[in-house]
Amino acid sequence: MTDKTEFLNGNTACAEGAIAAGCRFFAGYPITPSTEVAERMAARLPKVGGTFIQMEDELASMAAIIGGAWAGARTMTATSGPGFSLMMENIGYAAMTETPCVVVNVQRGGPSTGQPTMAAQGDMIQARFGSHGDYSIIALAPSSVQEMFDLTVKAFDLADRFRTPVFLMADETIGHMREKVILRGDVEIIPRRELGSDELPCKPDANGVPGFGTFGNGHGVHITGLTHDERGYPATDSAALHENLVRRQVGKIENFRNEIADVDIVNPDAEVIFISYGAPTRAVQQLLADYPGVYGHFNLRIVWPFPDAKLAEFRAAKAFVVPEMNLGQIAREVRMHTNVPVVTAPKLGGALHSVDELKHAADVAATATGTFTEVLL
Amino acid sequence: MTLEDWYRQDRLPHIYCAGCGNGTILNCTLRAVNELGLVQDRTTFVSGIGCSSRAAGYTSSDSLHTTHGRALPFATGVKLVKPENDVIVFTGDGDLSAIGGNHFIHACRRNIDLTVICMNNNIYGMTGGQGSPCTPYGAITTTTPYGMHEMPFDLCAVAEAAGANYVARWTSFHVKELTEAIRTGIETPGLSFIEVMAQCPTSFGSKNKMKQVSQMIDMFRTNAVLKGKAERDRAAGIPLAPGKFIVGELVRRSNPVLGGRP
């Protein structure tokens, strides 16, 4: 397959990335501003031998893609905040059963129904901690239409490698803007590791990840959201077994947080460093173009697990400025990993940060002394 | 394959209380599966949460014990990715008709090729005997201490109205008829819904003047009215007496199917 250059919106590029990555089952429910992902999948999947289904709600969509994954497919759903909230129940099930799948969240203004057609990044903490109990996940954040394609592909590979739900935390701006995108024809699919015939279905390998006992491949596996032993059988009354299981499932991701880090480190010797992901990255890139060599930039394509060790690469940092389309959700995470003053630069309502606003935030940051300061834009 | 081979032997004995009807229904299901000669590796059991849903874990083929009420959308994902599989769902009255009610309606509407076996014990057994949408009017449960004051669902009527291709109701007393119905359900393309009245002597019988298991079985035997007799009575203007329910094959049709075998 050769590359194709097209002019698409981000949601459509995401669907094309999924098809290129071998996704052959999509279950979803319409919701603004993510619906173009489902529409494109509905048009494309039947042509590549896949299946699209519109479910009765997002609870069912999440359930269906987990079922489809166990039947052997790469599976995906797409939604926005209200639907993401409904998916939390079965996201926890996917974490506990170590089911690889991809969930696209094209974020809009919340809480509740909020602003359906306006961009936000208000679901970043929910992505990490939204379902009950302790678990870890992987969340990617695209800041261009090309990244909607590329990171969707990457999401499937990470989901299979770590046997976890992976979130593509897009936003309305990236989902709906149109840009040139190269639909790569050479996407290599790294398949999930199949359970060996002599392996127990929930016994981890050296990396903490068990082999995947695909239904119909002779394993006769039992999969349950209950705490389970290495055979996969319910075992709910041993404190030690439960703690080992949860710690192993968290560790299999968190232990690789810096190895899988996908970041840009720009001007690492600068004193004022911007940390961004998603749409605000575009504004920061413009600021750096307008003021060359002045500011540093730590751009995150993988937000969770947070690549904490990379912060140390900004050796001269006197302040980290975190512009987000929420009230400082990732800024709090940055604060946890550094003694450098953190300046949160939140913006709500759907409008992007302007270069002038970022410049103002940088000026405040240059004299910041407190450990955590909010700058009003 | 023998009947025993369909059981996950190292998981037995099961957790069901002495006298529970669920083990009988599991046995009838695996008997039907074995009689049909289904291929173990092409058979998938899916279940939700509750006493009924533990049944999936006692089968030796691939099984998915999911979240409360969501067995049907999980099964939908399995079936659409592997339409060559026979996918059988174990559920209960609370799982299917309360928290999972919307999924039940839509699975029937899609007429997806699943066999759904609902163990209806009129109660939430696993949590200790709370009222369910299928608790009979007036019955005592831990959350209806003065008697259930809401009308119950007729699950088979819901399945029929929503579009299932095959609908039947039996009880844990009617083991031969139930096994035959499950066989027919598996063989019938589309959604097959089999409601099985199951005794919960621990939480239901003990509070409703049926302390002995045999009293509950006897209640099923005497209150079950064969479909043919019910129809003759209705034609003669005789209404179904309170507490009675119709058993038999209630619907068999061949509407378009989602996820049928290729």
Boltz contact constraints between the chains, C-beta under 6 A:
constraints:
  - contact:
      token1: [A, 25]
      token2: [B, 81]
      max_distance: 6.0
  - contact:
      token1: [A, 51]
      token2: [B, 80]
      max_distance: 6.0
  - contact:
      token1: [A, 56]
      token2: [B, 102]
      max_distance: 6.0
  - contact:
      token1: [A, 56]
      token2: [B, 106]
      max_distance: 6.0
  - contact:
      token1: [A, 60]
      token2: [B, 73]
      max_distance: 6.0
  - contact:
      token1: [A, 60]
      token2: [B, 103]
      max_distance: 6.0
  - contact:
      token1: [A, 63]
      token2: [B, 70]
      max_distance: 6.0
  - contact:
      token1: [A, 63]
      token2: [B, 73]
      max_distance: 6.0
  - contact:
      token1: [A, 63]
      token2: [B, 74]
      max_distance: 6.0
  - contact:
      token1: [A, 64]
      token2: [B, 73]
      max_distance: 6.0
  - contact:
      token1: [A, 64]
      token2: [B, 76]
      max_distance: 6.0
  - contact:
      token1: [A, 64]
      token2: [B, 77]
      max_distance: 6.0
  - contact:
      token1: [A, 67]
      token2: [B, 74]
      max_distance: 6.0
  - contact:
      token1: [A, 67]
      token2: [B, 77]
      max_distance: 6.0
  - contact:
      token1: [A, 67]
      token2: [B, 78]
      max_distance: 6.0
  - contact:
      token1: [A, 68]
      token2: [B, 77]
      max_distance: 6.0
  - contact:
      token1: [A, 68]
      token2: [B, 81]
      max_distance: 6.0
  - contact:
      token1: [A, 71]
      token2: [B, 78]
      max_distance: 6.0
  - contact:
      token1: [A, 71]
      token2: [B, 81]
      max_distance: 6.0
  - contact:
      token1: [A, 71]
      token2: [B, 82]
      max_distance: 6.0
  - contact:
      token1: [A, 73]
      token2: [B, 81]
      max_distance: 6.0
  - contact:
      token1: [A, 89]
      token2: [B, 67]
      max_distance: 6.0
  - contact:
      token1: [A, 90]
      token2: [B, 67]
      max_distance: 6.0
  - contact:
      token1: [A, 93]
      token2: [B, 67]
      max_distance: 6.0
  - contact:
      token1: [A, 215]
      token2: [B, 44]
      max_distance: 6.0
  - contact:
      token1: [A, 215]
      token2: [B, 62]
      max_distance: 6.0
  - contact:
      token1: [A, 216]
      token2: [B, 41]
      max_distance: 6.0
  - contact:
      token1: [A, 216]
      token2: [B, 82]
      max_distance: 6.0
  - contact:
      token1: [A, 218]
      token2: [B, 41]
      max_distance: 6.0
  - contact:
      token1: [A, 220]
      token2: [B, 60]
      max_distance: 6.0
  - contact:
      token1: [A, 220]
      token2: [B, 61]
      max_distance: 6.0
  - contact:
      token1: [A, 221]
      token2: [B, 62]
      max_distance: 6.0
  - contact:
      token1: [A, 222]
      token2: [B, 57]
      max_distance: 6.0
  - contact:
      token1: [A, 222]
      token2: [B, 63]
      max_distance: 6.0
  - contact:
      token1: [A, 223]
      token2: [B, 64]
      max_distance: 6.0
  - contact:
      token1: [A, 224]
      token2: [B, 65]
      max_distance: 6.0
